[in-house]
Amino acid sequence: MNDNLHVFQPVELDDILEGAFRFGGDTWALLTAKKDDKVNTMTVSWGGITYVWNKICVIVYVRESRYTKEFIDASKKFSLSFLNRNEFRGLKNYLGSVSGRDEDKISNAKLNVNYFEDEVPFIDEADNVIVCKVLYRQHMEENCFLSGRLIADNYSKGDYHYMYIAEIKQVMIR
C-alpha cells in the first residue's frame, strides 16, 4: 500500500465547527418562540445539526420546567440565535436563570426581537440565526439511559429533557 495515497491529518473537532454549527462548551444560543402575542427565549447549549428523514435538522433539548417549552409546543416553530460570545457573555447566566413567567427578560436584557416571515421570532442582535419547524418531540425516560452515570450527573432531580428534532427552514448570517 502506498502511504502517500492515504495521508490524513488529525484535527480537533472544535477547529472545524463554528458559528451556528457549533453547540456546547462556551457556545450557546437563544431558543426563541412565540405563543399567541408573547415571545420568550431561553439559553441552550445542548444540541446539534443532523440529517434525518431526508432533511437537515437541529436537535435541541428542553426541560419540562422551562417556560419556553410551552411556546415551542404551541407554535411548533422556533429560532436559534447565536450571539457573539464575548460581547454577550454576561447575558448567558441571566437569560438561563430568570423565567419569562416572572419578567420580560428579553427587554430587561436590552435585546430586540425580529421576525422571520412575520412568524418566527429571533433575537436581532445575533450573528447567526437558524429558523426551525418542529418535526418530532420525545421525552427522555430513565429506562432508556444505558449509563446510570448520565442520570446521576444530569438528572438527579428527575427533570429529564424533551428532545426536539426540527427541520431547518432558514439560516441567516449577519
CNS distance restraints for C-alpha pairs under 8 A (distance, minus, plus):
assign (resid   2 and name CA) (resid   6 and name CA) 7.61 0.50 0.50
assign (resid   3 and name CA) (resid   7 and name CA) 6.69 0.50 0.50
assign (resid  11 and name CA) (resid  15 and name CA) 6.86 0.50 0.50
assign (resid  11 and name CA) (resid  16 and name CA) 7.99 0.50 0.50
assign (resid  12 and name CA) (resid  16 and name CA) 7.36 0.50 0.50
assign (resid  13 and name CA) (resid  17 and name CA) 6.48 0.50 0.50
assign (resid  14 and name CA) (resid  18 and name CA) 7.51 0.50 0.50
assign (resid  17 and name CA) (resid  21 and name CA) 5.90 0.50 0.50
assign (resid  17 and name CA) (resid  22 and name CA) 5.13 0.50 0.50
assign (resid  18 and name CA) (resid  22 and name CA) 5.08 0.50 0.50
assign (resid  19 and name CA) (resid  82 and name CA) 7.18 0.50 0.50
assign (resid  19 and name CA) (resid 128 and name CA) 6.78 0.50 0.50
assign (resid  20 and name CA) (resid  82 and name CA) 6.23 0.50 0.50
assign (resid  20 and name CA) (resid 128 and name CA) 5.84 0.50 0.50
assign (resid  20 and name CA) (resid 129 and name CA) 7.07 0.50 0.50
assign (resid  20 and name CA) (resid 130 and name CA) 7.34 0.50 0.50
assign (resid  21 and name CA) (resid  48 and name CA) 7.02 0.50 0.50
assign (resid  21 and name CA) (resid  49 and name CA) 6.59 0.50 0.50
assign (resid  22 and name CA) (resid  27 and name CA) 6.80 0.50 0.50
assign (resid  22 and name CA) (resid  48 and name CA) 7.01 0.50 0.50
assign (resid  23 and name CA) (resid  27 and name CA) 5.58 0.50 0.50
assign (resid  23 and name CA) (resid  28 and name CA) 6.24 0.50 0.50
assign (resid  23 and name CA) (resid  45 and name CA) 5.52 0.50 0.50
assign (resid  23 and name CA) (resid  46 and name CA) 6.20 0.50 0.50
assign (resid  23 and name CA) (resid  47 and name CA) 5.92 0.50 0.50
assign (resid  23 and name CA) (resid  48 and name CA) 5.98 0.50 0.50
assign (resid  24 and name CA) (resid  28 and name CA) 6.50 0.50 0.50
assign (resid  24 and name CA) (resid  45 and name CA) 4.86 0.50 0.50
assign (resid  24 and name CA) (resid  46 and name CA) 5.78 0.50 0.50
assign (resid  24 and name CA) (resid  47 and name CA) 7.51 0.50 0.50
assign (resid  25 and name CA) (resid  45 and name CA) 7.43 0.50 0.50
assign (resid  26 and name CA) (resid  85 and name CA) 7.50 0.50 0.50
assign (resid  27 and name CA) (resid  45 and name CA) 6.47 0.50 0.50
assign (resid  27 and name CA) (resid  85 and name CA) 6.86 0.50 0.50
assign (resid  28 and name CA) (resid  43 and name CA) 6.61 0.50 0.50
assign (resid  28 and name CA) (resid  44 and name CA) 5.62 0.50 0.50
assign (resid  28 and name CA) (resid  45 and name CA) 4.46 0.50 0.50
assign (resid  28 and name CA) (resid  82 and name CA) 6.61 0.50 0.50
assign (resid  28 and name CA) (resid  83 and name CA) 7.94 0.50 0.50
assign (resid  28 and name CA) (resid  85 and name CA) 7.99 0.50 0.50
assign (resid  28 and name CA) (resid  92 and name CA) 7.91 0.50 0.50
assign (resid  29 and name CA) (resid  43 and name CA) 5.67 0.50 0.50
assign (resid  29 and name CA) (resid  44 and name CA) 5.37 0.50 0.50
assign (resid  29 and name CA) (resid  45 and name CA) 6.39 0.50 0.50
assign (resid  29 and name CA) (resid  80 and name CA) 5.73 0.50 0.50
assign (resid  29 and name CA) (resid  81 and name CA) 5.25 0.50 0.50
assign (resid  29 and name CA) (resid  82 and name CA) 4.57 0.50 0.50
assign (resid  29 and name CA) (resid  83 and name CA) 6.80 0.50 0.50
assign (resid  30 and name CA) (resid  41 and name CA) 6.02 0.50 0.50
assign (resid  30 and name CA) (resid  42 and name CA) 5.38 0.50 0.50
assign (resid  30 and name CA) (resid  43 and name CA) 4.62 0.50 0.50
assign (resid  30 and name CA) (resid  44 and name CA) 6.17 0.50 0.50
assign (resid  30 and name CA) (resid  79 and name CA) 7.76 0.50 0.50
assign (resid  30 and name CA) (resid  80 and name CA) 5.46 0.50 0.50
assign (resid  30 and name CA) (resid  81 and name CA) 5.02 0.50 0.50
assign (resid  30 and name CA) (resid  82 and name CA) 6.55 0.50 0.50
assign (resid  30 and name CA) (resid  83 and name CA) 7.99 0.50 0.50
assign (resid  30 and name CA) (resid 123 and name CA) 7.59 0.50 0.50
assign (resid  31 and name CA) (resid  41 and name CA) 5.40 0.50 0.50
assign (resid  31 and name CA) (resid  42 and name CA) 5.34 0.50 0.50
assign (resid  31 and name CA) (resid  43 and name CA) 6.13 0.50 0.50
assign (resid  31 and name CA) (resid  44 and name CA) 6.52 0.50 0.50
assign (resid  31 and name CA) (resid  78 and name CA) 6.60 0.50 0.50
assign (resid  31 and name CA) (resid  79 and name CA) 5.59 0.50 0.50
assign (resid  31 and name CA) (resid  80 and name CA) 4.66 0.50 0.50
assign (resid  31 and name CA) (resid  81 and name CA) 6.57 0.50 0.50
assign (resid  32 and name CA) (resid  39 and name CA) 7.05 0.50 0.50
assign (resid  32 and name CA) (resid  40 and name CA) 5.74 0.50 0.50
assign (resid  32 and name CA) (resid  41 and name CA) 4.21 0.50 0.50
assign (resid  32 and name CA) (resid  42 and name CA) 6.65 0.50 0.50
assign (resid  32 and name CA) (resid  68 and name CA) 7.39 0.50 0.50
assign (resid  32 and name CA) (resid  78 and name CA) 5.52 0.50 0.50
assign (resid  32 and name CA) (resid  79 and name CA) 5.28 0.50 0.50
assign (resid  32 and name CA) (resid  80 and name CA) 6.52 0.50 0.50
assign (resid  32 and name CA) (resid  81 and name CA) 7.70 0.50 0.50
assign (resid  32 and name CA) (resid 121 and name CA) 6.23 0.50 0.50
assign (resid  32 and name CA) (resid 122 and name CA) 5.92 0.50 0.50
assign (resid  32 and name CA) (resid 123 and name CA) 7.55 0.50 0.50
assign (resid  33 and name CA) (resid  39 and name CA) 5.78 0.50 0.50
assign (resid  33 and name CA) (resid  40 and name CA) 5.85 0.50 0.50
assign (resid  33 and name CA) (resid  41 and name CA) 6.57 0.50 0.50
assign (resid  33 and name CA) (resid  68 and name CA) 6.84 0.50 0.50
assign (resid  33 and name CA) (resid  71 and name CA) 5.48 0.50 0.50
assign (resid  33 and name CA) (resid  72 and name CA) 5.73 0.50 0.50
assign (resid  33 and name CA) (resid  75 and name CA) 7.32 0.50 0.50
assign (resid  33 and name CA) (resid  77 and name CA) 6.59 0.50 0.50
assign (resid  33 and name CA) (resid  78 and name CA) 4.64 0.50 0.50
assign (resid  33 and name CA) (resid  79 and name CA) 6.66 0.50 0.50
assign (resid  33 and name CA) (resid 120 and name CA) 6.76 0.50 0.50
assign (resid  33 and name CA) (resid 121 and name CA) 5.99 0.50 0.50
assign (resid  33 and name CA) (resid 122 and name CA) 7.77 0.50 0.50
assign (resid  34 and name CA) (resid  38 and name CA) 5.72 0.50 0.50
assign (resid  34 and name CA) (resid  39 and name CA) 4.42 0.50 0.50
assign (resid  34 and name CA) (resid  40 and name CA) 6.55 0.50 0.50
assign (resid  34 and name CA) (resid  71 and name CA) 5.46 0.50 0.50
assign (resid  34 and name CA) (resid  72 and name CA) 7.28 0.50 0.50
assign (resid  34 and name CA) (resid  74 and name CA) 7.97 0.50 0.50
assign (resid  34 and name CA) (resid  75 and name CA) 6.46 0.50 0.50
assign (resid  34 and name CA) (resid  78 and name CA) 7.56 0.50 0.50
assign (resid  34 and name CA) (resid 120 and name CA) 7.00 0.50 0.50
assign (resid  34 and name CA) (resid 121 and name CA) 6.59 0.50 0.50
assign (resid  35 and name CA) (resid  39 and name CA) 6.43 0.50 0.50
assign (resid  35 and name CA) (resid  70 and name CA) 7.71 0.50 0.50
assign (resid  35 and name CA) (resid  71 and name CA) 4.89 0.50 0.50
assign (resid  35 and name CA) (resid  72 and name CA) 7.79 0.50 0.50
assign (resid  35 and name CA) (resid  74 and name CA) 6.05 0.50 0.50
assign (resid  35 and name CA) (resid  75 and name CA) 6.19 0.50 0.50
assign (resid  39 and name CA) (resid  71 and name CA) 7.76 0.50 0.50
assign (resid  39 and name CA) (resid 121 and name CA) 7.20 0.50 0.50
assign (resid  40 and name CA) (resid  67 and name CA) 7.78 0.50 0.50
assign (resid  40 and name CA) (resid  68 and name CA) 5.79 0.50 0.50
assign (resid  40 and name CA) (resid  71 and name CA) 7.33 0.50 0.50
assign (resid  40 and name CA) (resid 100 and name CA) 6.20 0.50 0.50
assign (resid  40 and name CA) (resid 105 and name CA) 7.99 0.50 0.50
assign (resid  40 and name CA) (resid 106 and name CA) 7.31 0.50 0.50
assign (resid  41 and name CA) (resid  68 and name CA) 6.11 0.50 0.50
assign (resid  41 and name CA) (resid  95 and name CA) 7.68 0.50 0.50
assign (resid  41 and name CA) (resid 100 and name CA) 7.62 0.50 0.50
assign (resid  41 and name CA) (resid 106 and name CA) 7.15 0.50 0.50
assign (resid  42 and name CA) (resid  66 and name CA) 7.99 0.50 0.50
assign (resid  42 and name CA) (resid  68 and name CA) 6.53 0.50 0.50
assign (resid  42 and name CA) (resid  95 and name CA) 6.04 0.50 0.50
assign (resid  42 and name CA) (resid  96 and name CA) 5.86 0.50 0.50
assign (resid  43 and name CA) (resid  92 and name CA) 6.66 0.50 0.50
assign (resid  43 and name CA) (resid  95 and name CA) 6.31 0.50 0.50
assign (resid  43 and name CA) (resid  96 and name CA) 5.19 0.50 0.50
assign (resid  44 and name CA) (resid  60 and name CA) 7.48 0.50 0.50
assign (resid  44 and name CA) (resid  61 and name CA) 7.57 0.50 0.50
assign (resid  44 and name CA) (resid  62 and name CA) 7.89 0.50 0.50
assign (resid  46 and name CA) (resid  60 and name CA) 6.15 0.50 0.50
assign (resid  46 and name CA) (resid  61 and name CA) 6.20 0.50 0.50
assign (resid  47 and name CA) (resid  58 and name CA) 7.01 0.50 0.50
assign (resid  47 and name CA) (resid  59 and name CA) 5.07 0.50 0.50
assign (resid  47 and name CA) (resid  60 and name CA) 4.37 0.50 0.50
assign (resid  47 and name CA) (resid  61 and name CA) 6.49 0.50 0.50
assign (resid  48 and name CA) (resid  58 and name CA) 5.51 0.50 0.50
assign (resid  48 and name CA) (resid  59 and name CA) 5.37 0.50 0.50
assign (resid  48 and name CA) (resid  60 and name CA) 6.86 0.50 0.50
assign (resid  49 and name CA) (resid  56 and name CA) 7.25 0.50 0.50
assign (resid  49 and name CA) (resid  57 and name CA) 5.75 0.50 0.50
assign (resid  49 and name CA) (resid  58 and name CA) 4.44 0.50 0.50
assign (resid  49 and name CA) (resid  59 and name CA) 6.39 0.50 0.50
assign (resid  50 and name CA) (resid  56 and name CA) 5.94 0.50 0.50
assign (resid  50 and name CA) (resid  57 and name CA) 5.23 0.50 0.50
assign (resid  50 and name CA) (resid  58 and name CA) 5.86 0.50 0.50
assign (resid  50 and name CA) (resid  59 and name CA) 7.16 0.50 0.50
assign (resid  51 and name CA) (resid  55 and name CA) 5.63 0.50 0.50
assign (resid  51 and name CA) (resid  56 and name CA) 4.60 0.50 0.50
assign (resid  51 and name CA) (resid  57 and name CA) 5.86 0.50 0.50
assign (resid  52 and name CA) (resid  56 and name CA) 6.59 0.50 0.50
assign (resid  52 and name CA) (resid  57 and name CA) 6.95 0.50 0.50
assign (resid  55 and name CA) (resid 167 and name CA) 6.47 0.50 0.50
assign (resid  55 and name CA) (resid 168 and name CA) 7.94 0.50 0.50
assign (resid  56 and name CA) (resid 167 and name CA) 6.04 0.50 0.50
assign (resid  56 and name CA) (resid 168 and name CA) 6.03 0.50 0.50
assign (resid  57 and name CA) (resid 132 and name CA) 7.91 0.50 0.50
assign (resid  57 and name CA) (resid 165 and name CA) 6.47 0.50 0.50
assign (resid  57 and name CA) (resid 166 and name CA) 5.28 0.50 0.50
assign (resid  57 and name CA) (resid 167 and name CA) 4.23 0.50 0.50
assign (resid  57 and name CA) (resid 168 and name CA) 5.09 0.50 0.50
assign (resid  58 and name CA) (resid 132 and name CA) 7.74 0.50 0.50
assign (resid  58 and name CA) (resid 164 and name CA) 7.96 0.50 0.50
assign (resid  58 and name CA) (resid 165 and name CA) 5.79 0.50 0.50
assign (resid  58 and name CA) (resid 166 and name CA) 5.39 0.50 0.50
assign (resid  58 and name CA) (resid 167 and name CA) 6.48 0.50 0.50
assign (resid  58 and name CA) (resid 168 and name CA) 6.67 0.50 0.50
assign (resid  59 and name CA) (resid 163 and name CA) 6.78 0.50 0.50
assign (resid  59 and name CA) (resid 164 and name CA) 5.53 0.50 0.50
assign (resid  59 and name CA) (resid 165 and name CA) 4.62 0.50 0.50
assign (resid  59 and name CA) (resid 166 and name CA) 6.47 0.50 0.50
assign (resid  60 and name CA) (resid 163 and name CA) 5.88 0.50 0.50
assign (resid  60 and name CA) (resid 164 and name CA) 5.37 0.50 0.50
assign (resid  60 and name CA) (resid 165 and name CA) 6.83 0.50 0.50
assign (resid  61 and name CA) (resid 161 and name CA) 5.69 0.50 0.50
assign (resid  61 and name CA) (resid 162 and name CA) 5.55 0.50 0.50
assign (resid  61 and name CA) (resid 163 and name CA) 4.64 0.50 0.50
assign (resid  61 and name CA) (resid 164 and name CA) 6.24 0.50 0.50
assign (resid  62 and name CA) (resid  66 and name CA) 6.94 0.50 0.50
assign (resid  62 and name CA) (resid  69 and name CA) 6.69 0.50 0.50
assign (resid  62 and name CA) (resid 161 and name CA) 5.14 0.50 0.50
assign (resid  62 and name CA) (resid 162 and name CA) 5.21 0.50 0.50
assign (resid  62 and name CA) (resid 163 and name CA) 6.61 0.50 0.50
assign (resid  62 and name CA) (resid 164 and name CA) 7.77 0.50 0.50
assign (resid  63 and name CA) (resid  69 and name CA) 7.52 0.50 0.50
assign (resid  63 and name CA) (resid 159 and name CA) 6.63 0.50 0.50
assign (resid  63 and name CA) (resid 160 and name CA) 6.18 0.50 0.50
assign (resid  63 and name CA) (resid 161 and name CA) 4.20 0.50 0.50
assign (resid  63 and name CA) (resid 162 and name CA) 5.90 0.50 0.50
assign (resid  64 and name CA) (resid  69 and name CA) 6.73 0.50 0.50
assign (resid  64 and name CA) (resid 159 and name CA) 7.11 0.50 0.50
assign (resid  64 and name CA) (resid 160 and name CA) 7.36 0.50 0.50
assign (resid  64 and name CA) (resid 161 and name CA) 6.43 0.50 0.50
assign (resid  64 and name CA) (resid 162 and name CA) 6.84 0.50 0.50
assign (resid  65 and name CA) (resid  69 and name CA) 7.74 0.50 0.50
assign (resid  65 and name CA) (resid 159 and name CA) 7.85 0.50 0.50
assign (resid  66 and name CA) (resid  70 and name CA) 7.80 0.50 0.50
assign (resid  66 and name CA) (resid  99 and name CA) 7.70 0.50 0.50
assign (resid  67 and name CA) (resid  71 and name CA) 7.36 0.50 0.50
assign (resid  67 and name CA) (resid  99 and name CA) 6.74 0.50 0.50
assign (resid  67 and name CA) (resid 100 and name CA) 6.62 0.50 0.50
assign (resid  67 and name CA) (resid 101 and name CA) 6.68 0.50 0.50
assign (resid  68 and name CA) (resid  72 and name CA) 6.39 0.50 0.50
assign (resid  68 and name CA) (resid 100 and name CA) 7.86 0.50 0.50
assign (resid  69 and name CA) (resid  73 and name CA) 6.12 0.50 0.50
assign (resid  70 and name CA) (resid  74 and name CA) 6.10 0.50 0.50
assign (resid  71 and name CA) (resid  75 and name CA) 6.14 0.50 0.50
assign (resid  71 and name CA) (resid  76 and name CA) 8.00 0.50 0.50
assign (resid  72 and name CA) (resid  76 and name CA) 5.27 0.50 0.50
assign (resid  72 and name CA) (resid  77 and name CA) 6.01 0.50 0.50
assign (resid  72 and name CA) (resid  78 and name CA) 6.32 0.50 0.50
assign (resid  76 and name CA) (resid 133 and name CA) 5.96 0.50 0.50
assign (resid  76 and name CA) (resid 134 and name CA) 5.09 0.50 0.50
assign (resid  77 and name CA) (resid 120 and name CA) 6.60 0.50 0.50
assign (resid  77 and name CA) (resid 131 and name CA) 7.71 0.50 0.50
assign (resid  77 and name CA) (resid 132 and name CA) 5.62 0.50 0.50
assign (resid  77 and name CA) (resid 133 and name CA) 4.48 0.50 0.50
assign (resid  77 and name CA) (resid 134 and name CA) 5.77 0.50 0.50
assign (resid  78 and name CA) (resid 120 and name CA) 6.12 0.50 0.50
assign (resid  78 and name CA) (resid 121 and name CA) 7.06 0.50 0.50
assign (resid  78 and name CA) (resid 122 and name CA) 7.94 0.50 0.50
assign (resid  78 and name CA) (resid 131 and name CA) 6.19 0.50 0.50
assign (resid  78 and name CA) (resid 132 and name CA) 5.35 0.50 0.50
assign (resid  78 and name CA) (resid 133 and name CA) 6.64 0.50 0.50
assign (resid  78 and name CA) (resid 134 and name CA) 7.86 0.50 0.50
assign (resid  79 and name CA) (resid 120 and name CA) 6.76 0.50 0.50
assign (resid  79 and name CA) (resid 121 and name CA) 6.58 0.50 0.50
assign (resid  79 and name CA) (resid 122 and name CA) 5.60 0.50 0.50
assign (resid  79 and name CA) (resid 129 and name CA) 6.70 0.50 0.50
assign (resid  79 and name CA) (resid 130 and name CA) 5.51 0.50 0.50
assign (resid  79 and name CA) (resid 131 and name CA) 4.42 0.50 0.50
assign (resid  79 and name CA) (resid 132 and name CA) 5.73 0.50 0.50
assign (resid  80 and name CA) (resid 122 and name CA) 7.10 0.50 0.50
assign (resid  80 and name CA) (resid 129 and name CA) 5.53 0.50 0.50
assign (resid  80 and name CA) (resid 130 and name CA) 5.07 0.50 0.50
assign (resid  80 and name CA) (resid 131 and name CA) 6.55 0.50 0.50
assign (resid  80 and name CA) (resid 132 and name CA) 7.88 0.50 0.50
assign (resid  81 and name CA) (resid 122 and name CA) 6.22 0.50 0.50
assign (resid  81 and name CA) (resid 123 and name CA) 5.85 0.50 0.50
assign (resid  81 and name CA) (resid 126 and name CA) 5.42 0.50 0.50
assign (resid  81 and name CA) (resid 127 and name CA) 7.49 0.50 0.50
assign (resid  81 and name CA) (resid 128 and name CA) 5.96 0.50 0.50
assign (resid  81 and name CA) (resid 129 and name CA) 4.51 0.50 0.50
assign (resid  81 and name CA) (resid 130 and name CA) 6.62 0.50 0.50
assign (resid  82 and name CA) (resid 126 and name CA) 5.27 0.50 0.50
assign (resid  82 and name CA) (resid 127 and name CA) 5.92 0.50 0.50
assign (resid  82 and name CA) (resid 128 and name CA) 5.16 0.50 0.50
assign (resid  82 and name CA) (resid 129 and name CA) 6.18 0.50 0.50
assign (resid  83 and name CA) (resid  87 and name CA) 7.85 0.50 0.50
assign (resid  83 and name CA) (resid  88 and name CA) 6.53 0.50 0.50
assign (resid  83 and name CA) (resid 125 and name CA) 6.70 0.50 0.50
assign (resid  83 and name CA) (resid 126 and name CA) 4.33 0.50 0.50
assign (resid  83 and name CA) (resid 127 and name CA) 5.49 0.50 0.50
assign (resid  83 and name CA) (resid 128 and name CA) 7.12 0.50 0.50
assign (resid  84 and name CA) (resid  88 and name CA) 5.96 0.50 0.50
assign (resid  84 and name CA) (resid  89 and name CA) 7.85 0.50 0.50
assign (resid  84 and name CA) (resid 126 and name CA) 6.98 0.50 0.50
assign (resid  84 and name CA) (resid 127 and name CA) 6.43 0.50 0.50
assign (resid  85 and name CA) (resid  89 and name CA) 5.33 0.50 0.50
assign (resid  88 and name CA) (resid  92 and name CA) 7.31 0.50 0.50
assign (resid  90 and name CA) (resid  94 and name CA) 7.25 0.50 0.50
assign (resid  91 and name CA) (resid  95 and name CA) 5.85 0.50 0.50
assign (resid  91 and name CA) (resid 109 and name CA) 6.99 0.50 0.50
assign (resid  92 and name CA) (resid  96 and name CA) 5.88 0.50 0.50
assign (resid  93 and name CA) (resid  97 and name CA) 5.99 0.50 0.50
assign (resid  94 and name CA) (resid  98 and name CA) 5.97 0.50 0.50
assign (resid  95 and name CA) (resid  99 and name CA) 7.81 0.50 0.50
assign (resid  95 and name CA) (resid 105 and name CA) 6.77 0.50 0.50
assign (resid  95 and name CA) (resid 106 and name CA) 7.98 0.50 0.50
assign (resid  95 and name CA) (resid 109 and name CA) 7.77 0.50 0.50
assign (resid  98 and name CA) (resid 102 and name CA) 7.60 0.50 0.50
assign (resid  98 and name CA) (resid 103 and name CA) 7.84 0.50 0.50
assign (resid  98 and name CA) (resid 105 and name CA) 7.11 0.50 0.50
assign (resid  99 and name CA) (resid 103 and name CA) 6.76 0.50 0.50
assign (resid  99 and name CA) (resid 105 and name CA) 7.38 0.50 0.50
assign (resid 100 and name CA) (resid 104 and name CA) 5.67 0.50 0.50
assign (resid 100 and name CA) (resid 105 and name CA) 5.88 0.50 0.50
assign (resid 104 and name CA) (resid 108 and name CA) 6.18 0.50 0.50
assign (resid 105 and name CA) (resid 109 and name CA) 5.87 0.50 0.50
assign (resid 106 and name CA) (resid 110 and name CA) 6.46 0.50 0.50
assign (resid 106 and name CA) (resid 111 and name CA) 5.48 0.50 0.50
assign (resid 106 and name CA) (resid 112 and name CA) 7.08 0.50 0.50
assign (resid 106 and name CA) (resid 113 and name CA) 7.98 0.50 0.50
assign (resid 107 and name CA) (resid 111 and name CA) 5.80 0.50 0.50
assign (resid 107 and name CA) (resid 112 and name CA) 7.09 0.50 0.50
assign (resid 111 and name CA) (resid 123 and name CA) 6.78 0.50 0.50
assign (resid 111 and name CA) (resid 124 and name CA) 7.28 0.50 0.50
assign (resid 111 and name CA) (resid 125 and name CA) 6.79 0.50 0.50
assign (resid 112 and name CA) (resid 123 and name CA) 5.83 0.50 0.50
assign (resid 112 and name CA) (resid 124 and name CA) 5.47 0.50 0.50
assign (resid 112 and name CA) (resid 125 and name CA) 6.94 0.50 0.50
assign (resid 113 and name CA) (resid 121 and name CA) 6.19 0.50 0.50
assign (resid 113 and name CA) (resid 122 and name CA) 5.63 0.50 0.50
assign (resid 113 and name CA) (resid 123 and name CA) 4.87 0.50 0.50
assign (resid 113 and name CA) (resid 124 and name CA) 5.60 0.50 0.50
assign (resid 114 and name CA) (resid 121 and name CA) 5.63 0.50 0.50
assign (resid 114 and name CA) (resid 122 and name CA) 5.41 0.50 0.50
assign (resid 114 and name CA) (resid 123 and name CA) 6.14 0.50 0.50
assign (resid 114 and name CA) (resid 124 and name CA) 5.47 0.50 0.50
assign (resid 115 and name CA) (resid 119 and name CA) 5.93 0.50 0.50
assign (resid 115 and name CA) (resid 120 and name CA) 5.29 0.50 0.50
assign (resid 115 and name CA) (resid 121 and name CA) 4.38 0.50 0.50
assign (resid 115 and name CA) (resid 122 and name CA) 5.93 0.50 0.50
assign (resid 116 and name CA) (resid 120 and name CA) 5.10 0.50 0.50
assign (resid 116 and name CA) (resid 121 and name CA) 6.36 0.50 0.50
assign (resid 116 and name CA) (resid 122 and name CA) 7.38 0.50 0.50
assign (resid 116 and name CA) (resid 131 and name CA) 7.62 0.50 0.50
assign (resid 120 and name CA) (resid 131 and name CA) 7.19 0.50 0.50
assign (resid 122 and name CA) (resid 129 and name CA) 7.22 0.50 0.50
assign (resid 126 and name CA) (resid 174 and name CA) 7.62 0.50 0.50
assign (resid 127 and name CA) (resid 173 and name CA) 5.92 0.50 0.50
assign (resid 127 and name CA) (resid 174 and name CA) 5.11 0.50 0.50
assign (resid 128 and name CA) (resid 171 and name CA) 7.37 0.50 0.50
assign (resid 128 and name CA) (resid 172 and name CA) 5.70 0.50 0.50
assign (resid 128 and name CA) (resid 173 and name CA) 4.51 0.50 0.50
assign (resid 128 and name CA) (resid 174 and name CA) 6.27 0.50 0.50
assign (resid 129 and name CA) (resid 171 and name CA) 5.73 0.50 0.50
assign (resid 129 and name CA) (resid 172 and name CA) 5.05 0.50 0.50
assign (resid 129 and name CA) (resid 173 and name CA) 6.47 0.50 0.50
assign (resid 130 and name CA) (resid 168 and name CA) 6.64 0.50 0.50
assign (resid 130 and name CA) (resid 169 and name CA) 7.60 0.50 0.50
assign (resid 130 and name CA) (resid 170 and name CA) 5.88 0.50 0.50
assign (resid 130 and name CA) (resid 171 and name CA) 4.58 0.50 0.50
assign (resid 130 and name CA) (resid 172 and name CA) 6.45 0.50 0.50
assign (resid 131 and name CA) (resid 168 and name CA) 5.93 0.50 0.50
assign (resid 131 and name CA) (resid 169 and name CA) 5.50 0.50 0.50
assign (resid 131 and name CA) (resid 170 and name CA) 5.07 0.50 0.50
assign (resid 131 and name CA) (resid 171 and name CA) 6.31 0.50 0.50
assign (resid 132 and name CA) (resid 166 and name CA) 5.53 0.50 0.50
assign (resid 132 and name CA) (resid 167 and name CA) 5.41 0.50 0.50
assign (resid 132 and name CA) (resid 168 and name CA) 4.68 0.50 0.50
assign (resid 132 and name CA) (resid 169 and name CA) 5.40 0.50 0.50
assign (resid 132 and name CA) (resid 170 and name CA) 7.24 0.50 0.50
assign (resid 133 and name CA) (resid 166 and name CA) 5.04 0.50 0.50
assign (resid 133 and name CA) (resid 167 and name CA) 5.19 0.50 0.50
assign (resid 133 and name CA) (resid 168 and name CA) 6.69 0.50 0.50
assign (resid 133 and name CA) (resid 169 and name CA) 6.76 0.50 0.50
assign (resid 134 and name CA) (resid 164 and name CA) 6.74 0.50 0.50
assign (resid 134 and name CA) (resid 165 and name CA) 6.05 0.50 0.50
assign (resid 134 and name CA) (resid 166 and name CA) 4.03 0.50 0.50
assign (resid 134 and name CA) (resid 167 and name CA) 6.33 0.50 0.50
assign (resid 135 and name CA) (resid 164 and name CA) 7.62 0.50 0.50
assign (resid 135 and name CA) (resid 165 and name CA) 5.79 0.50 0.50
assign (resid 135 and name CA) (resid 166 and name CA) 5.15 0.50 0.50
assign (resid 135 and name CA) (resid 167 and name CA) 6.58 0.50 0.50
assign (resid 136 and name CA) (resid 164 and name CA) 5.74 0.50 0.50
assign (resid 136 and name CA) (resid 165 and name CA) 5.12 0.50 0.50
assign (resid 136 and name CA) (resid 166 and name CA) 6.82 0.50 0.50
assign (resid 137 and name CA) (resid 162 and name CA) 6.56 0.50 0.50
assign (resid 137 and name CA) (resid 163 and name CA) 5.61 0.50 0.50
assign (resid 137 and name CA) (resid 164 and name CA) 4.59 0.50 0.50
assign (resid 137 and name CA) (resid 165 and name CA) 6.48 0.50 0.50
assign (resid 138 and name CA) (resid 162 and name CA) 5.45 0.50 0.50
assign (resid 138 and name CA) (resid 163 and name CA) 5.22 0.50 0.50
assign (resid 138 and name CA) (resid 164 and name CA) 6.68 0.50 0.50
assign (resid 139 and name CA) (resid 160 and name CA) 7.19 0.50 0.50
assign (resid 139 and name CA) (resid 161 and name CA) 6.20 0.50 0.50
assign (resid 139 and name CA) (resid 162 and name CA) 4.27 0.50 0.50
assign (resid 139 and name CA) (resid 163 and name CA) 6.26 0.50 0.50
assign (resid 140 and name CA) (resid 144 and name CA) 7.40 0.50 0.50
assign (resid 140 and name CA) (resid 160 and name CA) 5.69 0.50 0.50
assign (resid 140 and name CA) (resid 161 and name CA) 5.75 0.50 0.50
assign (resid 140 and name CA) (resid 162 and name CA) 5.88 0.50 0.50
assign (resid 140 and name CA) (resid 163 and name CA) 7.07 0.50 0.50
assign (resid 141 and name CA) (resid 145 and name CA) 7.30 0.50 0.50
assign (resid 141 and name CA) (resid 160 and name CA) 6.97 0.50 0.50
assign (resid 142 and name CA) (resid 151 and name CA) 7.50 0.50 0.50
assign (resid 142 and name CA) (resid 160 and name CA) 7.98 0.50 0.50
assign (resid 145 and name CA) (resid 150 and name CA) 7.57 0.50 0.50
assign (resid 145 and name CA) (resid 151 and name CA) 7.55 0.50 0.50
assign (resid 147 and name CA) (resid 151 and name CA) 7.28 0.50 0.50
assign (resid 148 and name CA) (resid 152 and name CA) 6.27 0.50 0.50
assign (resid 149 and name CA) (resid 153 and name CA) 5.97 0.50 0.50
assign (resid 150 and name CA) (resid 154 and name CA) 5.85 0.50 0.50
assign (resid 150 and name CA) (resid 155 and name CA) 7.47 0.50 0.50
assign (resid 151 and name CA) (resid 155 and name CA) 4.81 0.50 0.50
assign (resid 151 and name CA) (resid 156 and name CA) 6.39 0.50 0.50
assign (resid 152 and name CA) (resid 156 and name CA) 5.30 0.50 0.50
assign (resid 155 and name CA) (resid 159 and name CA) 5.75 0.50 0.50
assign (resid 155 and name CA) (resid 160 and name CA) 6.18 0.50 0.50
